[in-house]
Amino acid sequence: MRKSSRIILFLFSLIVALTAILFIWQISNPSVTQGINAWLYRISVNEMARNVALAICVIVVLIGLAMMIFLLVGGRLKKSRIRVNETGTIDIGIGAIESIALNSATLANVGVKSAKARVSAGKQGQIRLVMIVELYSDVEIQAQMASLQDRIKKDVERYTGIPVETVEVKVNRVELVGAKIEN
């Protein structure tokens, strides 16, 4: 997580914590409630103060929404991984890494009917791959998926030079092969 994102997340968390403390204080002491209500009334009567308070509230809500979105998609890598060599830089897109993983899954001949690949950041410049696969029914899932993990890891590392931390395979569905039996 970038330093600026951490600072924004810290400030937003601080605002939420202080607001919660204020509400707890307000609930536990009725005189505080009267004082806060009077203060809020004075703000609502004064047009300038009301506009400033509304702007601050809108900014806090937008920051909160931005942080929720950031946290939901934060594990996803940026658009590319840059590799540096003696000649210059090589910019490898996430789509390229996902395509390599999908091609490996298809060429592994382990009964994969269809697959989806997701790449996320790992530790120390490594990447994590998540493969969501649909299999044919005549597959030994444990053995074949272990073989698939090994092949994907080796292919991605060989073709991109980017170390792979883990390859997680999620079997989403097993497709029946052959005719259906009706009663």
C-alpha positions as CSV (number, residue, x, y, z in Angstrom):
1,M,0.0,0.0,0.0
2,R,1.4,3.4,-0.9
3,K,2.3,5.9,1.8
4,S,-0.3,8.4,0.7
5,S,-3.0,5.8,0.8
6,R,-1.9,4.8,4.3
7,I,-2.1,8.4,5.5
8,I,-5.6,8.9,4.1
9,L,-6.7,5.6,5.6
10,F,-5.2,6.6,9.0
11,L,-6.9,10.1,8.9
12,F,-10.3,8.6,7.9
13,S,-10.0,6.0,10.7
14,L,-9.2,8.7,13.1
15,I,-12.2,10.7,12.1
16,V,-14.5,7.6,12.5
17,A,-13.0,6.8,15.9
18,L,-13.4,10.4,17.1
19,T,-17.0,10.4,15.9
20,A,-17.7,7.2,17.7
21,I,-16.2,8.5,20.9
22,L,-18.3,11.7,20.6
23,F,-21.5,9.5,20.2
24,I,-20.6,7.4,23.2
25,W,-20.0,10.6,25.2
26,Q,-23.2,12.0,24.0
27,I,-25.3,8.9,24.9
28,S,-23.7,8.6,28.3
29,N,-24.1,12.2,29.3
30,P,-27.4,14.0,28.5
31,S,-26.0,17.5,29.1
32,V,-23.5,16.8,26.2
33,T,-26.5,16.0,24.0
34,Q,-28.1,19.3,24.7
35,G,-24.9,21.2,24.0
36,I,-24.3,19.3,20.7
37,N,-27.9,19.9,19.7
38,A,-27.5,23.6,20.4
39,W,-24.2,23.7,18.4
40,L,-25.8,21.9,15.5
41,Y,-28.8,24.3,15.6
42,R,-26.4,27.3,15.4
43,I,-24.7,25.7,12.4
44,S,-28.0,25.0,10.6
45,V,-29.2,28.6,11.1
46,N,-26.0,30.2,9.8
47,E,-25.9,29.7,6.0
48,M,-22.1,29.9,5.7
49,A,-21.5,27.5,8.5
50,R,-24.1,25.1,7.1
51,N,-22.4,25.1,3.7
52,V,-19.0,24.4,5.2
53,A,-20.4,21.6,7.4
54,L,-22.1,20.0,4.4
55,A,-18.9,20.2,2.3
56,I,-16.9,18.6,5.1
57,C,-19.5,15.8,5.4
58,V,-19.5,15.2,1.7
59,I,-15.7,15.0,1.6
60,V,-15.7,12.5,4.5
61,V,-18.3,10.3,2.8
62,L,-16.4,10.4,-0.5
63,I,-13.1,9.5,1.3
64,G,-14.9,6.6,3.0
65,L,-16.3,5.3,-0.3
66,A,-12.9,5.7,-2.0
67,M,-11.2,3.7,0.9
68,M,-13.8,1.0,0.6
69,I,-13.2,0.7,-3.1
70,F,-9.5,0.8,-2.6
71,L,-9.6,-2.0,0.0
72,L,-11.8,-4.2,-2.2
73,V,-9.6,-4.0,-5.2
74,G,-6.3,-3.2,-3.4
75,G,-5.0,-6.8,-3.8
76,R,-5.1,-6.4,-7.6
77,L,-1.9,-5.6,-9.3
78,K,-1.3,-2.4,-11.2
79,K,-1.6,-2.6,-15.0
80,S,1.9,-4.0,-15.5
81,R,5.0,-5.4,-14.0
82,I,8.2,-3.7,-15.2
83,R,11.3,-5.8,-15.5
84,V,14.7,-4.1,-15.8
85,N,17.7,-5.6,-17.7
86,E,20.9,-4.2,-19.0
87,T,19.4,-3.0,-22.2
88,G,16.4,-1.2,-20.7
89,T,12.9,-2.0,-19.3
90,I,10.3,-4.5,-20.3
91,D,6.7,-3.7,-19.3
92,I,4.7,-7.0,-18.9
93,G,1.0,-6.3,-18.7
94,I,-1.3,-8.2,-16.3
95,G,-3.3,-9.4,-19.3
96,A,-0.2,-11.0,-20.7
97,I,0.5,-12.8,-17.4
98,E,-3.1,-14.0,-17.2
99,S,-2.9,-15.2,-20.9
100,I,0.2,-17.2,-20.1
101,A,-1.5,-18.9,-17.2
102,L,-4.6,-19.6,-19.3
103,N,-2.6,-21.1,-22.1
104,S,-0.7,-23.3,-19.6
105,A,-4.0,-24.5,-18.2
106,T,-5.3,-25.3,-21.7
107,L,-2.1,-27.0,-22.8
108,A,-1.6,-29.0,-19.6
109,N,-4.1,-31.7,-20.8
110,V,-5.5,-32.2,-17.3
111,G,-9.2,-32.0,-18.1
112,V,-9.7,-28.2,-18.0
113,K,-12.8,-27.3,-19.9
114,S,-12.6,-23.5,-19.2
115,A,-10.6,-21.3,-16.9
116,K,-10.2,-17.7,-15.6
117,A,-7.0,-16.3,-14.2
118,R,-6.5,-13.5,-11.7
119,V,-3.1,-12.0,-10.8
120,S,-2.4,-10.2,-7.5
121,A,0.7,-8.8,-5.8
122,G,2.7,-11.2,-3.6
123,K,5.6,-10.6,-1.2
124,Q,8.9,-9.2,-2.3
125,G,8.0,-8.5,-5.9
126,Q,6.4,-11.9,-6.5
127,I,2.9,-12.5,-7.8
128,R,0.1,-14.7,-6.8
129,L,-2.2,-16.4,-9.3
130,V,-5.7,-17.6,-8.8
131,M,-7.1,-20.0,-11.4
132,I,-10.9,-20.6,-11.4
133,V,-11.4,-23.7,-13.5
134,E,-14.3,-25.8,-14.8
135,L,-13.3,-29.4,-15.3
136,Y,-14.6,-32.4,-17.2
137,S,-16.0,-35.2,-15.0
138,D,-13.3,-37.7,-15.8
139,V,-10.5,-35.9,-13.9
140,E,-8.7,-36.9,-10.8
141,I,-9.0,-33.5,-9.2
142,Q,-6.3,-33.6,-6.6
143,A,-3.5,-35.1,-8.8
144,Q,-4.4,-33.2,-11.9
145,M,-4.7,-29.8,-10.2
146,A,-1.4,-30.2,-8.5
147,S,0.1,-30.9,-11.9
148,L,-1.7,-27.8,-13.3
149,Q,-0.3,-25.6,-10.5
150,D,3.2,-26.7,-11.2
151,R,2.9,-26.2,-14.9
152,I,1.4,-22.7,-14.5
153,K,4.1,-21.6,-12.0
154,K,6.9,-22.8,-14.2
155,D,5.5,-21.3,-17.4
156,V,4.8,-17.9,-15.9
157,E,8.3,-17.8,-14.4
158,R,9.9,-19.0,-17.6
159,Y,8.1,-16.6,-20.0
160,T,8.1,-13.5,-17.8
161,G,11.0,-13.8,-15.4
162,I,8.6,-12.8,-12.5
163,P,8.7,-15.2,-9.5
164,V,5.4,-16.8,-8.6
165,E,4.6,-17.0,-4.9
166,T,1.6,-19.2,-5.1
167,V,-0.9,-20.7,-7.7
168,E,-4.3,-21.3,-6.2
169,V,-6.7,-23.4,-8.1
170,K,-10.4,-23.2,-7.4
171,V,-12.5,-25.8,-9.1
172,N,-15.8,-24.1,-9.8
173,R,-17.7,-26.8,-11.6
174,V,-17.3,-30.3,-12.9
175,E,-19.0,-30.8,-16.3
176,L,-20.6,-34.1,-17.0
177,V,-19.4,-36.0,-20.0
178,G,-21.8,-38.2,-22.0
179,A,-25.5,-38.5,-22.2
180,K,-27.9,-37.8,-19.4
181,I,-29.8,-40.7,-17.9
182,E,-33.5,-40.0,-17.6
183,N,-36.0,-41.9,-15.5
